[in-house]
Amino acid sequence: MGKSIVAVLAFASAFLGVQAMGQTSRDPHPGFKASFLGNAVTCSQPEKQTEKFIVPLRLAKRARLKAHLLNLLHESLDDDSKGIVNLAREKEIADLAKKLKDEKGD
């Protein structure tokens, strides 16, 4: 069993290494880096009036809750990888998840 775990870890390491090499060798947004170097960024579409749309307040509130929950979950995963436990954050995550679940039922 120990040999199989080592083999799986070696395969995963090789696979992730190949993926990382592939990601660095190509640039998906060639003009993106230039925008941080002080070059002017222009819009290729002709100028038109700004479009406005109205988002219902209930939907916006739910979206804010989801975004906050997502940020907390991300921070929690980072801390978990470092061995840090933040009970206050875990309680806040549980409360937000419960709020979202309760609102969905309405």
C-alpha positions as protocol buffer text, in pm:
chain_id: "A"
residue {
  index: 1
  type: MET
  ca { x: 0 y: 0 z: 0 }
}
residue {
  index: 2
  type: GLY
  ca { x: 289 y: 236 z: 79 }
}
residue {
  index: 3
  type: LYS
  ca { x: 434 y: 190 z: -270 }
}
residue {
  index: 4
  type: SER
  ca { x: 101 y: 275 z: -432 }
}
residue {
  index: 5
  type: ILE
  ca { x: 74 y: 598 z: -232 }
}
residue {
  index: 6
  type: VAL
  ca { x: 427 y: 696 z: -336 }
}
residue {
  index: 7
  type: ALA
  ca { x: 344 y: 616 z: -698 }
}
residue {
  index: 8
  type: VAL
  ca { x: 28 y: 826 z: -688 }
}
residue {
  index: 9
  type: LEU
  ca { x: 215 y: 1118 z: -530 }
}
residue {
  index: 10
  type: ALA
  ca { x: 493 y: 1093 z: -790 }
}
residue {
  index: 11
  type: PHE
  ca { x: 240 y: 1089 z: -1073 }
}
residue {
  index: 12
  type: ALA
  ca { x: 49 y: 1387 z: -929 }
}
residue {
  index: 13
  type: SER
  ca { x: 372 y: 1581 z: -881 }
}
residue {
  index: 14
  type: ALA
  ca { x: 481 y: 1514 z: -1240 }
}
residue {
  index: 15
  type: PHE
  ca { x: 138 y: 1605 z: -1375 }
}
residue {
  index: 16
  type: LEU
  ca { x: 123 y: 1932 z: -1181 }
}
residue {
  index: 17
  type: GLY
  ca { x: 479 y: 2017 z: -1284 }
}
residue {
  index: 18
  type: VAL
  ca { x: 394 y: 1973 z: -1651 }
}
residue {
  index: 19
  type: GLN
  ca { x: 83 y: 2190 z: -1609 }
}
residue {
  index: 20
  type: ALA
  ca { x: 284 y: 2464 z: -1440 }
}
residue {
  index: 21
  type: MET
  ca { x: 542 y: 2460 z: -1721 }
}
residue {
  index: 22
  type: GLY
  ca { x: 265 y: 2487 z: -1980 }
}
residue {
  index: 23
  type: GLN
  ca { x: 109 y: 2782 z: -1802 }
}
residue {
  index: 24
  type: THR
  ca { x: 428 y: 2983 z: -1789 }
}
residue {
  index: 25
  type: SER
  ca { x: 530 y: 2921 z: -2149 }
}
residue {
  index: 26
  type: ARG
  ca { x: 227 y: 3086 z: -2305 }
}
residue {
  index: 27
  type: ASP
  ca { x: 75 y: 3427 z: -2242 }
}
residue {
  index: 28
  type: PRO
  ca { x: -307 y: 3419 z: -2261 }
}
residue {
  index: 29
  type: HIS
  ca { x: -328 y: 3799 z: -2238 }
}
residue {
  index: 30
  type: PRO
  ca { x: -37 y: 3948 z: -2430 }
}
residue {
  index: 31
  type: GLY
  ca { x: -146 y: 4310 z: -2376 }
}
residue {
  index: 32
  type: PHE
  ca { x: -224 y: 4261 z: -2009 }
}
residue {
  index: 33
  type: LYS
  ca { x: 132 y: 4304 z: -1880 }
}
residue {
  index: 34
  type: ALA
  ca { x: 179 y: 4618 z: -2087 }
}
residue {
  index: 35
  type: SER
  ca { x: -108 y: 4789 z: -1908 }
}
residue {
  index: 36
  type: PHE
  ca { x: 83 y: 4762 z: -1580 }
}
residue {
  index: 37
  type: LEU
  ca { x: 397 y: 4911 z: -1732 }
}
residue {
  index: 38
  type: GLY
  ca { x: 239 y: 5249 z: -1803 }
}
residue {
  index: 39
  type: ASN
  ca { x: 127 y: 5196 z: -2163 }
}
residue {
  index: 40
  type: ALA
  ca { x: -210 y: 5336 z: -2258 }
}
residue {
  index: 41
  type: VAL
  ca { x: -492 y: 5083 z: -2279 }
}
residue {
  index: 42
  type: THR
  ca { x: -760 y: 5158 z: -2534 }
}
residue {
  index: 43
  type: CYS
  ca { x: -1098 y: 5008 z: -2605 }
}
residue {
  index: 44
  type: SER
  ca { x: -1137 y: 4852 z: -2948 }
}
residue {
  index: 45
  type: GLN
  ca { x: -1515 y: 4900 z: -2954 }
}
residue {
  index: 46
  type: PRO
  ca { x: -1660 y: 5227 z: -3079 }
}
residue {
  index: 47
  type: GLU
  ca { x: -1780 y: 5463 z: -2810 }
}
residue {
  index: 48
  type: LYS
  ca { x: -2142 y: 5416 z: -2716 }
}
residue {
  index: 49
  type: GLN
  ca { x: -2365 y: 5520 z: -2434 }
}
residue {
  index: 50
  type: THR
  ca { x: -2310 y: 5345 z: -2107 }
}
residue {
  index: 51
  type: GLU
  ca { x: -2560 y: 5069 z: -2055 }
}
residue {
  index: 52
  type: LYS
  ca { x: -2738 y: 5061 z: -1722 }
}
residue {
  index: 53
  type: PHE
  ca { x: -2929 y: 4778 z: -1572 }
}
residue {
  index: 54
  type: ILE
  ca { x: -3112 y: 4749 z: -1244 }
}
residue {
  index: 55
  type: VAL
  ca { x: -3038 y: 4462 z: -1010 }
}
residue {
  index: 56
  type: PRO
  ca { x: -3313 y: 4380 z: -761 }
}
residue {
  index: 57
  type: LEU
  ca { x: -3203 y: 4462 z: -405 }
}
residue {
  index: 58
  type: ARG
  ca { x: -3268 y: 4108 z: -284 }
}
residue {
  index: 59
  type: LEU
  ca { x: -3046 y: 3963 z: -557 }
}
residue {
  index: 60
  type: ALA
  ca { x: -2769 y: 4214 z: -484 }
}
residue {
  index: 61
  type: LYS
  ca { x: -2784 y: 4133 z: -111 }
}
residue {
  index: 62
  type: ARG
  ca { x: -2759 y: 3761 z: -182 }
}
residue {
  index: 63
  type: ALA
  ca { x: -2467 y: 3818 z: -421 }
}
residue {
  index: 64
  type: ARG
  ca { x: -2283 y: 4018 z: -152 }
}
residue {
  index: 65
  type: LEU
  ca { x: -2338 y: 3735 z: 98 }
}
residue {
  index: 66
  type: LYS
  ca { x: -2206 y: 3479 z: -150 }
}
residue {
  index: 67
  type: ALA
  ca { x: -1900 y: 3691 z: -229 }
}
residue {
  index: 68
  type: HIS
  ca { x: -1825 y: 3738 z: 142 }
}
residue {
  index: 69
  type: LEU
  ca { x: -1868 y: 3366 z: 206 }
}
residue {
  index: 70
  type: LEU
  ca { x: -1638 y: 3282 z: -84 }
}
residue {
  index: 71
  type: ASN
  ca { x: -1369 y: 3516 z: 52 }
}
residue {
  index: 72
  type: LEU
  ca { x: -1397 y: 3364 z: 400 }
}
residue {
  index: 73
  type: LEU
  ca { x: -1375 y: 3012 z: 259 }
}
residue {
  index: 74
  type: HIS
  ca { x: -1064 y: 3106 z: 61 }
}
residue {
  index: 75
  type: GLU
  ca { x: -898 y: 3255 z: 371 }
}
residue {
  index: 76
  type: SER
  ca { x: -997 y: 2948 z: 571 }
}
residue {
  index: 77
  type: LEU
  ca { x: -837 y: 2715 z: 317 }
}
residue {
  index: 78
  type: ASP
  ca { x: -517 y: 2917 z: 326 }
}
residue {
  index: 79
  type: ASP
  ca { x: -510 y: 2901 z: 705 }
}
residue {
  index: 80
  type: ASP
  ca { x: -591 y: 2529 z: 705 }
}
residue {
  index: 81
  type: SER
  ca { x: -291 y: 2464 z: 484 }
}
residue {
  index: 82
  type: LYS
  ca { x: -75 y: 2646 z: 742 }
}
residue {
  index: 83
  type: GLY
  ca { x: -234 y: 2459 z: 1034 }
}
residue {
  index: 84
  type: ILE
  ca { x: -414 y: 2767 z: 1169 }
}
residue {
  index: 85
  type: VAL
  ca { x: -764 y: 2738 z: 1314 }
}
residue {
  index: 86
  type: ASN
  ca { x: -980 y: 3050 z: 1338 }
}
residue {
  index: 87
  type: LEU
  ca { x: -1296 y: 2960 z: 1527 }
}
residue {
  index: 88
  type: ALA
  ca { x: -1455 y: 3303 z: 1483 }
}
residue {
  index: 89
  type: ARG
  ca { x: -1419 y: 3277 z: 1105 }
}
residue {
  index: 90
  type: GLU
  ca { x: -1555 y: 2921 z: 1104 }
}
residue {
  index: 91
  type: LYS
  ca { x: -1861 y: 3042 z: 1298 }
}
residue {
  index: 92
  type: GLU
  ca { x: -1908 y: 3331 z: 1053 }
}
residue {
  index: 93
  type: ILE
  ca { x: -1884 y: 3085 z: 760 }
}
residue {
  index: 94
  type: ALA
  ca { x: -2150 y: 2864 z: 919 }
}
residue {
  index: 95
  type: ASP
  ca { x: -2376 y: 3165 z: 984 }
}
residue {
  index: 96
  type: LEU
  ca { x: -2343 y: 3294 z: 626 }
}
residue {
  index: 97
  type: ALA
  ca { x: -2407 y: 2950 z: 481 }
}
residue {
  index: 98
  type: LYS
  ca { x: -2718 y: 2916 z: 699 }
}
residue {
  index: 99
  type: LYS
  ca { x: -2842 y: 3261 z: 590 }
}
residue {
  index: 100
  type: LEU
  ca { x: -2799 y: 3172 z: 224 }
}
residue {
  index: 101
  type: LYS
  ca { x: -2972 y: 2838 z: 273 }
}
residue {
  index: 102
  type: ASP
  ca { x: -3264 y: 3000 z: 459 }
}
residue {
  index: 103
  type: GLU
  ca { x: -3305 y: 3274 z: 196 }
}
residue {
  index: 104
  type: LYS
  ca { x: -3310 y: 3017 z: -82 }
}
residue {
  index: 105
  type: GLY
  ca { x: -3615 y: 2854 z: 77 }
}
residue {
  index: 106
  type: ASP
  ca { x: -3812 y: 3181 z: 83 }
}
